[in-house]
Structure formats: structure tokens, C-alpha cells
């Protein structure tokens, strides 16, 4: 969905929900969401069975990803989508897991040149259900042990 379309939908919903037609508006949204959710479920099931490569291809689309995630139908879990996004961004980054909706991302020294904002945007685009991104920076030890003269 384009930002303009999203903003327009938000405005329309806010107008409907603020008026006397709140309950019918909520019911309409719920029924429409259920209807296209049921349709998407059938499409995904057919693609899984007959054309898994095509399912993977359409799941790479940003708008389709949002719809599939909304209905818990995306063929890839959060971890796989985030890992693939980090690979596309490049650099030395890895997915550590999800904690309360927050994706933990490890950044190594090879990520120089790739701003954290770019990495965060890639994670959020790949997994819209992620509510935040926490970066963990790698610490490198130079040498094979503690400095000379120090006990470990």
C-alpha cells in the first residue's frame, strides 16, 4: 500500500469511528478483513501445493507481505524474513532473535558503511510485526588470550 493510500484509509476510518456509525463501521472492517483473509488462505494453500516457487516470489512483494503477515499466512517466519533482509543489506550483521516484538540484530565490524537506520528499515520492511530493533555491537579481541602479565 502506498503511504498516500494508507493515510487516506486512516482518515476514512477515523471519520467513521468518531461518528454515530462506529459499530457498523467496525463490523464492516471486520467482515471485509475476514473475507479477504479467507480468500488469501485459499490462495496460499493452492500455491503451497501447486506452485511453491510462485508463493515465494509473491511473498517477496512488500504489499503482499503486509497482507500475509496480517493473516498469519506468510510462508516465511520472522527469523527467515529478517535474515534474508540482512543479507540483502550486506555488511556483517546477524539476527539474534525476537524479544517482545523487538528484533535483536548483531552488528559486526564489517557493517561499516551500512548505517543502522538502513538496517532497521530493512528489518521493519521484511517483518512488519516487529515493533523495534535493538542493535548489539560485536566486540573483537585482538590476540589469542589476555594481555601478557594478566591472569585470565
Secondary structure as GFF3:
##gff-version 3
##sequence-region A 1 152
A	DSSP	alpha_helix	3	18	.	.	.	ID=ss1
A	DSSP	alpha_helix	22	50	.	.	.	ID=ss2
A	DSSP	alpha_helix	52	59	.	.	.	ID=ss3
A	DSSP	alpha_helix	62	70	.	.	.	ID=ss4
A	DSSP	alpha_helix	78	89	.	.	.	ID=ss5
A	DSSP	beta_strand	93	99	.	.	.	ID=ss6
A	DSSP	beta_strand	102	107	.	.	.	ID=ss7
A	DSSP	three_ten_helix	109	111	.	.	.	ID=ss8
A	DSSP	alpha_helix	116	126	.	.	.	ID=ss9
A	DSSP	beta_strand	132	137	.	.	.	ID=ss10
###
